[in-house]
């Protein structure tokens, strides 16, 4: 039987998500979020926020699935007579590893390495999106500077009456550069932190399975005639 206390990873993920949503709520309530989105003529900030939302949904789903794997490991450590009785155990990589008790120590080590690679590869998309968000922010910086410098290139003669329009156009381009850079930096940093939480939990899971596998192998060796 899986205890509810075993679901600490998913609860931690929900707490982190709640803090992030609260931060966005504060920005929206003060008008800063709306100002940033309205001032970005390139729409890159919208793209960054959409990608961040999709990546966060994937992160929350991975936290839930990894939490189920962790619960199976904890149940096996507690010598649960039916460690794979969970509804998701049939497709669980951890349950497959735990059920291969007759395999040799070398085979179990290779299986453990394959399991770690398989689970960590599922986090690769999140790390890719985190880097992509940062690059989108830098792309917005370049576009913003281009928009800021375009009005200067269109000046054919100096006219003081056009200076106000020129400064207004230049400030619009600077707003694009600054807001897209800020959006890319903030969302990329948040997403890296979120997936660091998953990577840390995965490393802990693999270490526990390694200890559990070595204990199972030594127990089988003592039972052998």
N, C-alpha and C positions, 0 to 999 in steps of 0.2 A: 504493500500500500504506500503510495507516494504522499508524503506529508506536504502540507501547504507551505511550511517553512522552507522547503526545498526550492521554491519559486522566487528566490531572492534576486536573481538576475533580471527577470522580467519586471519585478517591482522596482528595482533600481532604474531600469530603462523608463518606466512610467514616470518616476519622480523626475528624472532628467528631462523627459519630454514636457512635463508640466512646468518646470522652470523655464524652459525655452519658450513655450507658448506664453507664459506670463511676461517674459521679456518682450516678445512681439506685441503683446497686448498693451504694455506700457508705451512702446514706441508708437503704436497706432493711436492710443488715447491722447498722447501729447501732440499728435499731428506730424511727427517727424517721418513716420513710415509713408504716409500719404504724400508728403512734400517730396520725398525722395523718388517715389514712383511717378509722380506728376512731372517732375523736373527732368526725368530721363527720357529724352526724345528717341533714343536708340532702342528702347524697350528691352535692353539687356538685363536690367534689374528684375523685370517680370520673369524673364527666362531663368535667371538665377534662382529666384524664389520658387518657381514651379519645379525645377530640377531638385532643389533642396527638399521640397515637400515629398516628392516621389522617393528620393533616397532615404528620407527619414521613415517613410512607411515601410520600405524594404528593411531598414535597420530594426524597426520594431518587430517585424515578422521574424527576422533572424534571431532576435533576442528571445522570442517566445519558443521557437523551435530548439534553440540551443539550451534553453532552460529545461525543456523536456528531456533532452539528452543528458543533461547534468543530473536530473532527478532519477533517471534510470541508473546512473553510476552510483549515486548515493544509496539507492535501494539495494544495489548489489553489495556495496560496502557494509550495509546493515544486515547482510545475509537474508534478504527477503526471499522467501521460497518461490515467489513468482515475480521476479524483477521485470519481466517483459509483459505484464498484464495490462499496461497502458494501451489506449486505443491507437496511439501512433507508433507502438513498438514494432509492428510488422515492417515499417519502412525506416526504422531507426538504425543508423550506422553503429551506435553504441551497443544496442541490443545484439546486433550481428557479431560484434567483437566479443561480447560477454558470453554468447552461446557457443563460441568456438573454443571450448575448454580442452578439447582433445588435440588441438593443434600443438605443434612443437613450439619451443620458446622462440626460435628464429622466425617461424611463420607468424607467430603472434606479434613479434616486433615489427615485421614487415607490414602486417595488417594494421598495427597501430600507426605506423608512419603514413600509410595510405589513408587511414581515417583522418589523421590530422591535416594532410594535404587537401583532402576532399572538403572538409569543413572550412578550412582557411580560404580555399578558392571561392567559396560562396560569399566571402567578404570582399573579394577583389573588385566587384562592381562598385561598392561603396567607396573604396579608396580611389578608384578611377574618377567617380563623380566629384569627390572632394578636390582632386587636382583640377578637374575640368571647371569647377566653380571659380577657382582662383584664376585660371587662365581666361575665363570669360570676363572676370573683373578687370584684368589687365588689358583685354581687348577693348573693353569699354573706355579705359583710360586713353588708349590710342585714338579711338573714334572721337572721344570728347575733345582732345587736343586738335584733331583735324577740323571739327566743327568750330572750334574757337578761332582757328587761324584762317579759315575760309573767308570771312568778311574782310580781313586785312588784305588778302590777295585781290579782292574785287575793287579796292580803292584805286581810282585812276588819278585823282587829284585831291589835295588836302582841302577839306571843307569843314570848318568847326561845327556847322549845323548838323553834320552827320555823325559827330562823335558820340552822341547819346545812343543812337541806333547801333553804332559799332560796339560800344561797350555792352549794350544789352545783348547783342548776338554773341559776344565773346563770353559773357557770364553764363549764357545758356550752355555753351560748349564746355565750360569749366565745371558746371553742375553735373553734366553727363559723366565727365571724367572722374569726379570725386565720388559721386553716389554709386556708380558701378564698381569702382575700386573698393569702396567700403562694403558693399553688398557681397562681393566676391570674397573678401578677406574674412568677414564675419561668418558667413555660411560655410566656407571651407574649413575654418577653424572649429566650428561647432560640429561639423560632420566628422572630422578627424577624431575629435574627442569622443563622439558617440561610438565610432567603430573601434577606437582604442579600448573602450569598455568591453566590446564583444571579443576582441583579440585577447585581452587579459583573461576573460572567463574561459575562452577556448584553451589557452595555455594551461590554466588550472585544471580543466577537464582532462586534457591529455596526460598531464602529470599524475592525476589520480588514477586514470586507467592503466598507466604504466606500473604504478605501485600495485594496483589490484591484479594485473596480469602476472607480475612477478610472484605475488603471494599465491595465486592460483597454481602457477607452475611448480613452486616449491612444495605446495600441499599435495599435488599429484605425484611428485617425485617421492615423497615420504610414504605415500600409499602404495607405490609400486613394489612388488615382491623383490 
